[in-house]
Amino acid sequence: MIRLTKYLKPYLVMILLTVVLLFAQANFDLALPDYLSRIVNVGIQQGGVEDATPAAIRVRQLERALLFLSPTDQAAVRDAYTLVTPDDPEAESLARDYPRLAEEPIYVRREIDAEELERLNVVLGRALLLVTVIEQITADPARAAEMGIRPGQDLGIDPESIPPGTDIFAVLAQQDSAQLEQMMEGIEEQFGVLDDQAIVQAAVGVVRAEYEALGVNMGAVQSRYIINVGAVMLLLTVGAGICTIAVGYLASRTGAGAARDIRGDLFRKVQSFSNAEFDTFSTASLITRSTNDVTQVQMVTVVAMRLVFYAPLLGIGGVIRAVGKGGSMWWIIAVAVVMLLILVATVMSVALPKFKIMQTLIDRLNLVSRESLSGMMVIRAFNRQSFEEARFDVANQDLMLNSRYLNRLMVVMMPVMMLIMNGLMIAIIWAGAQQIAALTMQVGDMMAFLQYAMQIVMSFLMLTMLFIFVPRAAVSGDRIAEVLETEPTIRDADQVRDFPATTRGRVEFRNVSFRYPDASDNVLCDITFTAEPGQTTAIIGSTGCGKSTLINLIPRFYDVTEGEILVDGTDIREVGQQALRDRIGYIPQKGTLFSGTIESNLRYADEAASEQELREAVEIAQASEFVFAAPEGLSTEISQGGTNVSGGQRQRLSIARALVKKAPIYIFDDSFSALDFRTDAALRAALADKTGGSTVLIVSQRVSTITHADQIIVLNEGELVGKGTHAELLDSCETYREIALSQLSLEELA
């Protein structure tokens, strides 16, 4: 898979943009639980009041609170507030928010930075709580016993000893600092177990009461806070949705583009293969690699772009924020993460070998299917349907068993993950409830922690999905890379030569020997002959003697093992393959047609050919009787592989296609085998006129087809055993005489 990363380079900008969008999406998603926490903690529990440092406070209440602050804190609090009287210019606008201002002066908080506000929340919040406690004890002395406060000892003064109507805070203001400090310590012992957050939360209730005393509509404050926070959450959700859509679009573009490039390179690489490479990679395997394997790579590219960056961002961000919301519960998430890691590692170690086997089994299934479909007529002719069905069932069953094993593995993994997730939720709720009861955590914080924990687990689930795709895609990527990294055995020389300016088409074999790759014996041994322009050179011999192999060396479908082949005096290994094949009109033993029309198949040889040239080629190939008999003529549709025409018609159209090329060299590889004798004779006569100046090489099993050849090459077990005309070989070559007598009578030979 790593070997294919070069195909992502053209899409680097898209990938970087995807990372940026995923970073934004992760931050949007991670911010949502925090805002939910604010709605619960502040909007619902605290009535929309965020700070223990009130935005406005009565003069009397602030002066009372200052009694319990150190001189430094008193100065900081006074600097944070401005005294506004009913006569001040800004009083009219402020009175709409704080109606009490119309009757008496109030303190209004200035704009202060967040850090100072956080510090004052604790300092002033504690002081306001002390003021409230003293007010409650003064109003109802029985409350002191409920709170566990001993007024005479803890306050340094007994409220019951103060004359009715006397302000206790005025009395406290006359106390020295040591007495006030003693009183503060006595009261703080009752809520000293509270941390700063709990103190602020408790003080918010005092601030709400102060706002009500100022005439503030607390219902409107609460609604406004919830609506504002909810609007922010909605914007974050919309932003995350936009990022998700954009990431999906970019990932799809990148995956599809990379897959297109890989398929294109695969196709071009396969086109450059010689027959030796096709012997290594079966057709079924190459089709699987170009389709199924590329699809796997495309799929994992899309999934990776969407998850490989997002999941870690979500997981790491979730851990950081979760610890901030409930640091004492981090161990719950740690246990869940360790369990998930063990599960994923176990599953992947078992699944990876099965994924490798799966691709091989798909190759096998494609091979069996292709053979059965292409050989259907033979299967039916020999009544072997049941045998082929059994063969297909074996390949299908093997693939099914492997796939079922993998599916069971993945099916088991998901419930286990859900079990871990649900167990995590229960553990968080249980531990969070304990902390809420101990006033060390708020309900909203527990809910946020729970959501962050789910996001962390979801990030692992996403990575698990990636781990499911990656092993199979890794196998597919390696299979694709095997093809792309295979160097063709037939390559152009570093310094390519050109053919002579005047091309005649003279073909010369000089001491040519050939053996197939990895074979121990030669198929052809020391072959030497020359095929002259304007002449027909025929090649004949027993089955398997190397006739087709011999002529396949001319267009360099294989390269000679020893010796050399020259065209117009130039070694064909020293010129470009394209230049060489431009000079050859090749008609294979099995006529191959492509889906389209007769005209499109003929133009395969020369797109610029005129209609007159096409018609002439059809007539020479003896195909006009069926081509122009149809109403569509040259526009007659040809199905894939030419299955809607007969074998003889395919051969004649293949010959016509080669004639359109007007090449100096024509190679007929047993191209007349499907023709009747009359058509064979008419075609050869027409060819003699059409190809009079070209070099013609004919491979044939029929002696009658080659009797008029200028030169006949006789092969036997890969060796040249005869060379000459028909009459000469009858006298001098025993092998040729045996072949001729087996096909023709003495009268016909004479």
C-alpha positions in Angstrom: 0.0 0.0 0.0 2.9 2.4 0.8 4.2 1.8 -2.7 1.1 3.5 -4.1 1.3 6.7 -2.1 3.0 8.5 -5.0 -0.5 8.6 -6.6 -1.6 10.9 -3.9 0.9 13.6 -4.7 -1.2 15.4 -7.3 -3.9 15.7 -4.7 -1.7 17.0 -1.9 -3.5 20.4 -1.8 -6.8 18.6 -1.3 -5.4 16.4 1.4 -3.9 19.4 3.3 -7.3 21.2 2.9 -9.0 18.1 4.3 -6.7 18.1 7.3 -7.6 21.8 8.0 -11.3 21.0 7.6 -11.0 18.0 9.9 -9.2 20.1 12.5 -12.1 22.6 12.4 -14.7 19.8 12.5 -13.0 18.2 15.5 -12.9 21.5 17.4 -16.6 22.1 16.6 -17.5 18.6 17.8 -15.4 18.9 20.9 -16.9 22.3 21.8 -20.5 21.0 21.8 -20.3 19.1 25.1 -18.8 22.1 26.9 -21.7 24.3 25.7 -24.2 21.6 26.8 -22.5 21.7 30.2 -23.0 25.5 30.3 -26.7 25.1 29.6 -27.2 22.6 32.4 -24.9 24.2 35.0 -25.5 27.9 34.2 -28.6 28.1 32.2 -30.7 25.6 34.3 -29.1 25.2 37.7 -27.8 28.8 38.1 -30.6 30.6 36.3 -28.4 32.1 33.6 -25.9 33.6 36.1 -22.3 32.7 35.2 -20.2 34.6 37.7 -20.0 35.0 41.5 -18.8 38.6 40.8 -22.2 40.3 40.1 -22.5 42.7 37.1 -24.3 45.1 39.5 -24.6 45.1 43.3 -26.2 47.4 45.9 -23.8 49.6 47.8 -24.8 48.1 51.1 -24.1 44.5 50.0 -20.7 45.3 48.5 -19.6 47.3 51.6 -20.6 44.3 53.7 -18.7 41.9 51.6 -15.6 44.1 51.7 -15.5 43.6 55.5 -14.3 40.0 54.9 -11.6 40.7 52.4 -8.0 41.5 52.8 -6.8 45.0 52.0 -5.3 43.8 48.7 -8.6 42.1 47.7 -10.6 45.1 48.8 -8.6 47.3 46.5 -9.0 44.8 43.6 -12.8 44.6 44.2 -13.2 48.4 44.4 -11.2 48.8 41.1 -13.5 46.3 39.5 -16.6 48.4 40.2 -17.9 51.9 39.4 -20.5 53.7 41.6 -23.5 54.9 39.6 -26.0 57.3 41.1 -29.5 58.0 39.9 -28.4 61.4 38.7 -25.5 60.1 36.5 -26.0 60.4 32.7 -25.7 56.6 32.1 -28.2 55.9 34.9 -31.2 56.0 32.6 -30.0 53.2 30.3 -28.7 51.1 33.2 -32.0 51.5 35.0 -33.7 49.5 32.3 -31.6 46.5 33.4 -31.4 47.4 37.1 -34.7 49.2 38.1 -33.4 49.7 41.7 -31.0 52.3 40.3 -33.8 54.8 40.0 -34.1 54.8 43.8 -30.5 54.4 45.1 -26.9 54.2 43.8 -25.4 50.9 42.9 -22.1 49.5 41.9 -21.7 48.4 38.3 -18.8 46.1 37.3 -16.3 47.5 34.8 -14.9 45.5 31.9 -12.1 43.2 33.4 -10.1 40.5 31.9 -11.1 36.8 32.2 -8.2 35.9 34.5 -9.0 38.7 37.0 -12.7 37.8 36.8 -12.0 34.2 37.6 -9.9 35.2 40.7 -12.6 37.7 41.9 -15.3 35.0 41.5 -13.6 33.0 44.3 -12.6 36.0 46.5 -15.9 37.9 46.3 -18.0 34.8 46.1 -16.6 33.6 49.5 -17.2 37.0 51.0 -20.8 37.2 49.7 -21.5 33.7 51.1 -20.2 34.9 54.5 -22.5 38.0 54.3 -25.5 35.7 53.5 -24.7 33.3 56.3 -24.5 36.2 58.8 -27.7 37.7 57.5 -29.5 34.3 57.9 -28.2 33.8 61.4 -29.2 37.4 62.4 -32.7 37.0 60.9 -33.2 33.6 62.4 -30.7 32.7 65.3 -32.0 29.1 65.1 -30.3 28.7 61.8 -26.9 28.9 63.5 -27.5 25.6 65.2 -28.6 24.0 61.8 -25.4 25.2 60.2 -23.3 24.1 63.2 -22.1 27.6 64.0 -21.6 28.8 67.5 -22.3 32.6 67.3 -20.5 33.6 70.5 -17.4 31.6 69.7 -17.3 31.5 65.9 -18.5 35.1 65.2 -17.0 36.7 68.3 -20.4 38.3 68.9 -23.8 36.9 69.8 -26.5 38.3 67.4 -29.1 37.9 70.3 -27.0 40.4 72.4 -27.4 43.1 69.7 -30.2 45.5 70.4 -33.2 45.1 67.9 -32.8 47.3 64.8 -29.1 47.4 65.1 -27.1 46.5 61.9 -24.8 43.6 62.8 -22.5 44.5 60.0 -22.1 48.0 61.5 -21.1 46.3 64.7 -18.7 44.0 62.8 -17.2 46.9 61.1 -16.0 48.2 64.5 -14.3 45.0 65.3 -10.5 44.8 64.8 -9.0 42.7 62.0 -8.1 39.8 64.4 -11.7 39.4 65.5 -12.9 39.5 61.9 -10.3 36.9 60.9 -11.5 34.6 63.8 -15.1 35.0 62.7 -14.3 34.2 59.1 -12.3 31.1 60.1 -15.2 29.9 62.2 -17.8 30.3 59.4 -15.5 29.0 56.6 -15.0 25.8 58.6 -18.6 24.9 57.7 -17.9 25.0 53.9 -14.2 24.7 53.9 -14.5 21.3 52.3 -15.8 23.0 49.2 -13.3 23.7 46.4 -13.2 27.0 44.5 -15.7 25.8 41.9 -18.2 24.7 44.5 -17.9 28.0 46.3 -18.5 29.9 43.1 -21.5 27.8 42.3 -22.9 28.4 45.8 -22.2 32.1 45.6 -24.1 32.3 42.3 -27.3 31.8 44.3 -26.4 34.9 46.4 -25.8 36.8 43.2 -29.2 35.8 41.8 -30.9 37.0 45.0 -29.0 40.3 44.6 -30.2 40.7 41.0 -33.8 40.1 42.1 -33.3 42.8 44.8 -32.1 45.1 42.0 -35.4 44.3 40.1 -33.8 42.3 37.3 -36.1 39.9 35.4 -34.3 36.6 36.1 -36.6 34.6 33.9 -35.6 36.7 30.9 -31.9 36.4 32.0 -32.2 32.6 32.1 -34.0 32.4 28.8 -31.6 34.8 27.1 -28.6 32.8 28.3 -30.0 29.4 27.2 -31.0 30.8 23.7 -27.6 32.4 23.2 -25.7 29.3 24.1 -28.1 27.2 22.1 -27.5 29.5 19.1 -23.8 29.0 19.4 -24.3 25.2 19.6 -26.4 25.4 16.4 -23.7 27.4 14.6 -21.1 24.9 15.7 -23.3 22.0 14.5 -23.8 23.8 11.1 -20.0 24.4 10.9 -19.3 20.7 11.6 -21.9 19.7 9.0 -20.3 21.9 6.4 -16.8 20.5 7.2 -18.2 17.0 7.0 -19.7 17.6 3.5 -16.5 19.3 2.3 -14.3 16.6 3.6 -16.5 13.9 2.0 -16.3 15.7 -1.3 -12.5 16.2 -1.2 -11.9 12.6 0.0 -14.1 11.3 -2.8 -12.4 13.4 -5.4 -9.0 12.3 -4.2 -9.9 8.6 -3.9 -11.6 8.5 -7.3 -8.8 10.5 -8.9 -6.1 8.3 -7.5 -8.0 5.1 -8.5 -8.3 6.5 -12.0 -4.6 7.2 -12.2 -3.8 3.7 -10.9 -6.1 2.1 -13.3 -4.6 4.1 -16.2 -1.0 3.2 -15.2 -2.1 -0.5 -14.8 -3.6 -0.5 -18.2 -0.6 1.2 -19.8 1.8 -1.2 -18.0 -0.2 -4.3 -19.1 -0.1 -2.9 -22.7 3.7 -2.8 -22.5 3.8 -6.5 -21.3 5.2 -9.1 -23.6 3.8 -12.6 -23.8 6.3 -13.6 -21.1 4.6 -11.2 -18.5 1.2 -12.5 -19.5 2.5 -16.0 -18.7 3.3 -14.7 -15.2 0.0 -12.8 -14.5 -3.2 -14.6 -15.6 -5.8 -12.6 -17.4 -8.3 -13.2 -14.6 -5.7 -11.9 -12.0 -5.0 -8.8 -14.1 -8.7 -8.0 -14.3 -9.1 -8.5 -10.6 -6.2 -6.2 -9.9 -7.5 -3.5 -12.3 -11.0 -3.6 -10.8 -11.5 -5.1 -7.4 -8.1 -4.3 -6.0 -8.2 -0.7 -7.2 -11.6 -0.3 -5.7 -10.2 -1.5 -2.4 -7.4 1.1 -2.6 -9.9 3.8 -3.5 -12.2 2.9 -0.6 -9.4 2.9 1.9 -8.1 6.3 0.6 -11.5 7.8 1.1 -12.0 6.3 4.6 -8.4 7.2 5.6 -8.8 10.8 4.6 -12.0 11.1 6.6 -10.9 9.1 9.6 -7.1 8.9 9.9 -6.8 12.6 10.8 -10.2 13.1 12.4 -10.2 10.2 14.8 -6.9 11.1 16.6 -7.9 14.7 16.8 -11.2 13.8 18.3 -9.6 11.2 20.7 -6.8 13.4 21.9 -9.0 16.5 22.2 -11.6 14.5 24.0 -9.0 13.2 26.5 -7.8 16.7 27.2 -11.2 18.2 27.6 -12.6 15.2 29.6 -9.7 15.5 32.2 -10.6 19.2 32.5 -14.2 18.4 33.3 -13.6 15.5 35.6 -9.9 14.9 36.3 -10.6 12.3 39.0 -12.4 10.0 36.6 -9.6 9.7 33.9 -9.0 6.2 35.0 -12.4 5.1 33.6 -11.5 6.2 30.1 -8.0 4.7 30.4 -9.4 1.3 31.2 -11.9 1.5 28.3 -9.1 2.6 25.9 -6.8 -0.3 27.0 -9.6 -2.8 26.5 -10.4 -1.4 23.0 -6.7 -1.6 22.0 -6.5 -5.2 23.1 -9.6 -6.0 21.2 -8.5 -4.3 18.0 -5.0 -5.8 18.1 -6.4 -9.3 18.6 -8.9 -9.0 15.8 -6.4 -7.6 13.3 -3.8 -10.2 14.0 -6.4 -12.9 13.2 -8.0 -11.1 10.2 -5.0 -10.0 8.2 -4.0 -13.5 7.0 -7.6 -14.1 5.9 -7.7 -10.8 4.0 -4.6 -12.0 2.0 -6.3 -15.3 1.2 -9.4 -13.6 0.1 -7.8 -11.8 -2.9 -6.3 -15.1 -4.1 -9.7 -16.7 -3.8 -11.3 -13.9 -5.8 -8.7 -14.4 -8.5 -9.6 -18.1 -8.6 -13.3 -17.5 -8.8 -12.8 -15.0 -11.7 -10.6 -17.5 -13.5 -13.2 -20.3 -13.2 -16.0 -18.0 -14.2 -14.1 -16.6 -17.2 -13.2 -20.1 -18.4 -16.7 -21.4 -18.0 -18.3 -18.4 -19.8 -15.8 -18.3 -22.7 -15.9 -22.1 -23.2 -19.7 -22.5 -22.8 -20.2 -24.1 -26.2 -17.5 -26.8 -25.5 -19.0 -27.4 -22.0 -22.4 -28.0 -23.5 -21.1 -30.1 -26.4 -19.4 -32.5 -23.9 -22.2 -32.4 -21.4 -19.8 -31.1 -18.7 -22.2 -28.7 -17.1 -22.2 -30.6 -13.8 -18.4 -30.8 -13.7 -18.1 -27.0 -14.3 -20.8 -26.3 -11.7 -18.9 -28.4 -9.2 -15.6 -26.6 -10.1 -17.4 -23.2 -9.6 -19.0 -24.4 -6.4 -15.6 -25.3 -4.9 -14.1 -21.8 -5.8 -17.3 -20.1 -4.6 -17.5 -22.2 -1.4 -13.9 -21.4 -0.5 -14.5 -17.7 -1.0 -17.7 -17.9 1.0 -16.1 -19.7 3.9 -13.2 -17.2 4.1 -15.7 -14.2 3.9 -18.0 -15.8 6.5 -15.1 -16.2 8.9 -14.1 -12.5 8.5 -17.7 -11.4 8.8 -18.2 -13.4 12.0 -15.0 -11.9 13.3 -16.2 -8.3 12.6 -19.7 -9.1 13.8 -18.3 -10.3 17.2 -16.1 -7.2 17.5 -18.9 -4.6 17.2 -21.0 -6.0 20.1 -17.9 -6.2 22.3 -17.1 -2.6 21.5 -20.7 -1.6 22.3 -20.5 -3.5 25.6 -17.3 -1.6 26.5 -19.0 1.7 25.5 -22.1 1.0 27.6 -20.0 -0.2 30.5 -18.0 3.1 30.2 -21.2 5.1 30.4 -22.4 3.3 33.5 -19.1 3.7 35.2 -19.0 7.5 34.5 -22.6 8.0 35.7 -21.9 6.0 38.9 -18.6 7.9 39.7 -20.1 11.2 38.6 -23.1 10.8 40.9 -20.7 10.2 43.8 -18.9 13.5 43.0 -22.1 15.4 42.5 -23.3 14.3 45.9 -20.0 15.4 47.4 -20.4 18.8 45.7 -17.1 18.3 43.8 -18.7 18.2 40.4 -21.7 19.7 38.7 -24.4 17.8 36.7 -23.5 19.6 33.5 -19.8 18.7 33.9 -20.7 15.0 34.4 -22.8 15.1 31.2 -20.0 16.8 29.3 -17.5 14.2 30.6 -19.8 11.5 29.5 -20.0 13.0 26.0 -16.2 13.4 25.8 -15.8 9.8 26.8 -18.2 8.7 24.0 -16.2 10.8 21.5 -13.0 9.1 22.6 -14.6 5.7 22.2 -16.0 6.8 18.9 -12.6 7.8 17.7 -11.4 4.3 18.4 -14.4 2.9 16.6 -13.5 5.0 13.6 -9.9 3.7 13.7 -11.3 0.2 14.0 -13.2 0.8 10.8 -10.0 1.9 9.2 -8.2 -1.2 10.5 -10.9 -3.3 8.8 -10.3 -1.7 5.5 -6.5 -1.3 5.6 -5.5 -5.0 5.7 -7.4 -5.9 2.7 -6.4 -2.7 0.9 -2.8 -3.4 1.8 -3.0 -6.8 0.1 -4.7 -5.2 -2.9 -2.1 -2.4 -3.0 0.8 -5.0 -3.0 -0.9 -6.9 -5.8 -1.2 -3.7 -7.8 2.3 -2.7 -7.1 3.5 -6.1 -8.3 2.1 -5.4 -11.7 3.3 -1.7 -11.8 6.8 -2.7 -10.7 7.2 -5.6 -13.2 9.6 -4.5 -15.8 8.8 -5.8 -19.3 11.4 -8.2 -20.6 11.0 -6.6 -24.0 12.1 -3.0 -23.9 13.4 -0.4 -26.4 17.1 0.1 -26.5 18.6 3.1 -24.8 19.7 4.5 -28.1 16.9 3.7 -30.6 17.9 3.5 -34.2 15.7 4.4 -37.2 14.8 2.2 -40.1 16.2 3.2 -43.5 14.3 6.0 -45.2 13.1 3.6 -47.9 11.3 0.7 -46.3 11.2 -2.5 -48.3 10.2 -5.0 -45.7 13.0 -7.5 -46.1 13.0 -9.9 -43.1 16.1 -11.9 -42.3 16.5 -14.6 -39.5 20.2 -15.2 -38.6 20.9 -18.2 -36.5 17.8 -17.6 -34.3 17.2 -19.7 -31.3 14.5 -19.2 -28.7 13.4 -20.7 -25.4 10.5 -19.6 -23.2 11.4 -17.9 -19.8 12.3 -20.4 -17.1 12.4 -23.2 -19.7 15.4 -25.5 -20.0 15.2 -26.4 -23.7 15.0 -24.3 -26.8 11.8 -24.2 -28.8 13.6 -23.0 -31.9 17.1 -23.9 -32.8 19.5 -22.1 -35.2 16.9 -20.8 -37.7 18.2 -19.0 -40.7 16.3 -17.7 -43.7 15.3 -14.5 -45.5 11.9 -13.4 -46.6 12.2 -11.0 -49.5 9.9 -8.1 -50.5 7.4 -9.0 -53.2 7.6 -12.7 -52.3 5.5 -15.0 -50.1 7.3 -17.0 -47.5 5.3 -19.9 -46.0 6.0 -21.7 -42.8 4.7 -25.2 -42.3 5.3 -28.1 -39.9 3.7 -30.5 -37.5 1.7 -29.3 -34.6 3.9 -27.8 -31.8 6.9 -27.4 -34.0 7.2 -23.7 -33.3 5.6 -22.1 -36.3 3.6 -19.4 -34.4 6.5 -18.9 -32.0 8.7 -18.2 -35.0 6.6 -15.4 -36.5 5.8 -14.0 -33.0 9.5 -13.1 -32.8 9.2 -10.7 -35.7 6.9 -8.1 -34.0 8.9 -8.8 -30.8 6.1 -10.4 -28.8 9.1 -12.4 -27.6 12.7 -11.6 -28.0 15.2 -14.1 -29.5 17.4 -16.0 -27.1 20.2 -16.3 -29.5 20.9 -14.9 -33.0 19.1 -11.9 -34.5 16.2 -10.9 -36.7 16.8 -8.0 -39.2 14.2 -5.9 -41.0 15.8 -4.0 -43.9 19.2 -4.8 -42.5 18.4 -3.4 -39.0 18.3 -5.6 -35.9 14.7 -5.2 -34.6 16.0 -5.0 -31.0 17.7 -1.7 -31.9 14.6 0.1 -33.2 11.5 1.2 -31.3 8.7 -1.3 -30.9 6.2 1.1 -32.2 8.2 1.9 -35.3 8.7 -1.9 -35.9 5.0 -2.7 -35.5 4.0 0.2 -37.7 5.6 -1.8 -40.6 3.7 -5.0 -39.9 0.2 -6.1 -40.8 -0.5 -8.9 -38.3 -3.4 -11.3 -38.6 -3.5 -13.7 -35.5 -4.5 -17.3 -35.6 -7.6 -16.5 -33.6 -9.4 -13.5 -35.3 -10.1 -10.9 -32.6 -12.8 -8.2 -33.1 -13.7 -5.4 -30.8 -17.2 -4.2 -29.8 -18.3 -1.4 -32.1 -19.0 -1.6 -35.9 -17.2 -3.2 -38.8 -15.9 0.2 -39.8 -14.5 0.9 -36.3 -12.7 -2.4 -36.4 -11.2 -1.8 -39.8 -10.1 1.7 -38.8 -8.2 0.1 -35.9 -5.4 -0.2 -38.4 -5.6 3.3 -39.8 -8.1 5.9 -38.5 -7.5 8.1 -41.5 -8.4 5.5 -44.1 -11.0 6.6 -46.6 -14.2 4.7 -47.1 -13.0 3.5 -50.5 -9.9 2.0 -48.9 -12.1 0.2 -46.4 -14.3 -1.2 -49.1 -11.3 -2.3 -51.1 -9.9 -4.2 -48.1 -13.2 -5.9 -47.5 -13.4 -7.0 -51.1 -9.9 -8.4 -51.1 -10.6 -10.3 -47.9 -13.6 -11.9 -49.5 -15.9 -10.3 -46.9 -18.1 -8.1 -49.1 -20.7 -10.8 -49.5 -21.7 -10.6 -45.9 -20.7 -7.1 -45.0 -22.6 -5.3 -47.8 -25.4 -7.8 -47.7 -26.5 -6.3 -44.5 -28.5 -3.0 -44.7 -26.1 -1.2 -42.4 -23.0 -2.3 -44.4 -19.8 -1.0 -42.7 -22.0 0.3 -39.9 -23.1 -3.2 -38.9 -22.6 -3.7 -35.1 -20.0 -6.1 -33.9 -20.5 -7.5 -30.4 -17.7 -8.0 -27.9 -15.2 -10.5 -29.3 -17.1 -10.7 -32.6 -19.4 -13.3 -31.2 -22.2 -12.3 -33.6 -20.2 -13.4 -36.7 -18.8 -16.8 -37.6 -15.2 -17.9 -37.2 -14.6 -17.5 -41.0 -16.1 -14.1 -41.0 -14.0 -13.0 -38.1 -10.9 -14.2 -39.9 -11.8 -12.4 -43.1 -12.5 -9.1 -41.2 -9.2 -9.5 -39.4 -7.4 -9.9 -42.7 -9.3 -6.8 -44.0 -8.2 -4.8 -41.0 -4.5 -5.7 -41.7 -4.9 -4.8 -45.3 -6.2 -1.3 -44.4 -2.8 -0.7 -42.8 -0.9 -1.1 -46.1 2.1 -2.4 -44.3 5.4 -3.5 -46.0 5.3 -6.8 -44.0 2.2 -9.0 -43.6 2.1 -11.9 -41.2 -0.7 -14.4 -41.5 -0.7 -16.8 -38.5 -2.8 -19.7 -39.9 -5.4 -17.1 -40.8 -7.1 -19.2 -43.5 -7.9 -22.2 -41.3 -11.6 -21.3 -41.0 -12.1 -20.6 -44.7 -13.4 -23.0 -47.3 -11.1 -23.9 -50.2 -12.9 -21.7 -52.7 -12.7 -18.6 -50.4 -9.1 -19.5 -49.5 -8.1 -19.6 -53.2 -10.0 -16.4 -54.1 -8.5 -14.6 -51.1 -4.9 -15.7 -51.9 -5.3 -14.6 -55.5 -6.6 -11.1 -54.4 -3.8 -10.9 -51.9 -1.2 -11.5 -54.5 -2.4 -8.4 -56.4 -2.8 -6.3 -53.3 0.4 -7.2 -51.5 2.6 -7.6 -54.5 5.4 -5.3 -53.2 5.2 -6.4 -49.6 6.9 -9.2 -47.7 4.2 -11.9 -46.9 4.7 -14.6 -44.3 2.1 -17.2 -44.0 1.8 -19.9 -41.3 -0.5 -22.7 -42.5 -1.4 -26.3 -41.8 -2.8 -26.6 -45.4 -0.3 -27.6 -48.1 -2.8 -26.3 -50.7 -2.6 -22.8 -49.2 1.2 -22.5 -49.7 1.9 -24.5 -52.9 2.3 -21.3 -54.9 4.6 -19.6 -52.2 7.9 -18.3 -53.4 9.6 -19.9 -50.4 8.5 -22.6 -48.0 10.1 -23.0 -44.6 9.6 -26.5 -43.0 10.0 -26.9 -39.3 10.3 -30.1 -37.3 10.7 -30.0 -33.5 12.0 -26.5 -33.6 14.6 -27.0 -36.3 14.6 -25.9 -39.9 14.6 -29.1 -41.9 13.7 -27.8 -45.4 13.6 -24.6 -47.4 12.6 -24.1 -51.0 9.6 -24.1 -53.3 6.8 -26.7 -53.2 8.4 -28.7 -56.0 11.9 -28.6 -54.5 10.7 -29.7 -51.1 8.8 -32.6 -52.5 12.1 -33.9 -53.8 14.4 -32.8 -51.0 12.5 -32.8 -47.7 11.0 -35.9 -46.2 9.1 -34.0 -43.6 7.4 -31.8 -46.1 6.6 -34.8 -48.4 4.9 -36.6 -45.5 2.8 -33.6 -44.7 1.8 -33.1 -48.4 1.0 -36.7 -48.9 -1.2 -36.8 -45.8 -3.3 -34.0 -47.3 -3.2 -34.3 -51.1 -3.2 -37.2 -53.5 -0.3 -37.8 -55.9 -2.4 -36.4 -58.8 -3.0 -33.1 -56.8 0.7 -32.9 -55.9 1.7 -33.4 -59.5 
